[in-house]
Structures are given as structure tokens and as C-alpha cells.
Amino acid sequence: MSGRYYRALSMMHQRVQGSIDDLERSPKPDWVRISEMKRLRLSIKDRMRAVLEDGREAQSSRSLASGAGRQGRTATLSSDA
């Protein structure tokens, strides 16, 4: 699911960048609109980063769910007691 969402965000990011480029090349650029589009582009980029970070967290939690991850935590807890 996150792979599809990331690709959709990536495509949206590219479209917004293309719109920004077109607006900047126009004879009379609308700088307010360009600024809004740049904010939108940054928010999309933030969502893309969040998707990647969530994927990394999910992978690390899966490795902790393995037997070796549990043993390491148990050994730490028993040695502290």
C-alpha cells in the first residue's frame, strides 16, 4: 500500500513542479500562485518522507518481533533486575 501511495505522491510532486516551471516561464508570472504551488510541493515532499520513515519503522518492528529481538530485550531486562 505505501509503495503505491509513495508513487502517487511522487507523480503529484512532478505535476506540481511542472506547473511551477510553467508559471515561472510565463510573461507575467503570478508570484502569489507560484508561492502557493511551492508550499504544496513541499507538503507533498514531507508526506513522501513520512511514508518512507513509516516503512523503515515497520521493517524495524518486524525484526524486533523475531526471536532474536525478543531474546535481546529479555536478556537486558533480566540483567537490570
N, C-alpha and C positions, 0 to 999 in steps of 0.2 A: 504494500500500500504506500509506504513512504517513498519508494522509488518512483512511482507514478506521480505522486504529489510533487516531488522534487523536480521531475521533468516538466510538469505543468508550470511550476513556478519559474523554471529556467526559460521556458518559451515565453511566458508573460514578461519576464525581465528583458528578453531580447526585443519583444514588440515595443515595450515602453522606451527602451534605448533608441530604437529606430524612430519612434515618434519624436523623441528629444532631438535627435540628429536632424530630422526634417524641419522641426520648428526653428532650430538654430540657424539653418541654412536659408530660411525664408527672408524676403527682402525687409520685412518689418517684424522681427521676432517678438512674440508676446512673452516677455521675461517672467511675468507672473505665472503663466501657464507652464513655462519651462521649469520654473522653480517647483511647482506642484508635481509635475511629472518626475522630477529628480527625487522628491520626497517619496513618491510612490515607488520608484525604483529601489530606493534604499530600504523601504519597508519590505519589499519583496525579497531583497537580498538578506535581510535579517531573518525572514521566515525560512529561507533556504538554509541559512546557517543553523537555525533551530532544528530543522529536520535532520541535518547531518549530526548534530550533537545528540539528538534523541536516539538516532540509530547507533551511535557509539555507546550510549548508556545502556541500550537494550542488549548489545553484544557483551558488554562487561557484566551485566547482571546474569546473562546466560552462563558465562564462565564461572561465576560465583555459585551458581546453582549446581555445578558439577561436584562430584565427591571430593576432589582435591581442594576446592574452595571452602567446602564445609569443614574439612579436617583442619585447614589452616586457621580458621576462625575459632574452632573448638579448642585447638592447642593454645591459642592466645588467651582465650577466656580461662582455661584451666590453669595456665601458668600465672595469671594475675590473681587468682583466688587464694 
